[in-house]
Amino acid sequence: MLKITLHDSAEELRFRLEGRLSGPWVTELRGCWQTAQSTVRGRKTTLDLGEVDFVDEDGHTLLEDMHRHGVALIAVTPLIRELVREIERAGRCATVEEDPAPRSDVLLSSHPAARHRRAL
């Protein structure tokens, strides 16, 4: 069972969840979030997971999607805090902002005599 409460203000749209984010409740939350997206218009969207005690694989995927789309994930319990940290770390690792700068200390060559001494 999952209870979804929406708090809609001029500054923020907040989803407050209570219970288990699993099974059909994942689909329900996704539908609520997608419907609400049309009303956000630049406001912050927050997902309050303070009363969530379980998240299944589909729920985890939904949280990743929401985080990737700019939804702030708020967690209180150690289990859910670790889940949110994992999602945030994965989001940072998967993001490529720009091409890496060329390194002047590396010379690429297949011929051993042409390799730079400090080449990696």
Secondary structure as GFF3:
##gff-version 3
##sequence-region A 1 120
A	DSSP	beta_strand	2	8	.	.	.	ID=ss1
A	DSSP	beta_strand	12	21	.	.	.	ID=ss2
A	DSSP	alpha_helix	24	40	.	.	.	ID=ss3
A	DSSP	beta_strand	44	55	.	.	.	ID=ss4
A	DSSP	alpha_helix	57	68	.	.	.	ID=ss5
A	DSSP	beta_strand	72	74	.	.	.	ID=ss6
A	DSSP	alpha_helix	78	93	.	.	.	ID=ss7
A	DSSP	three_ten_helix	112	114	.	.	.	ID=ss8
###
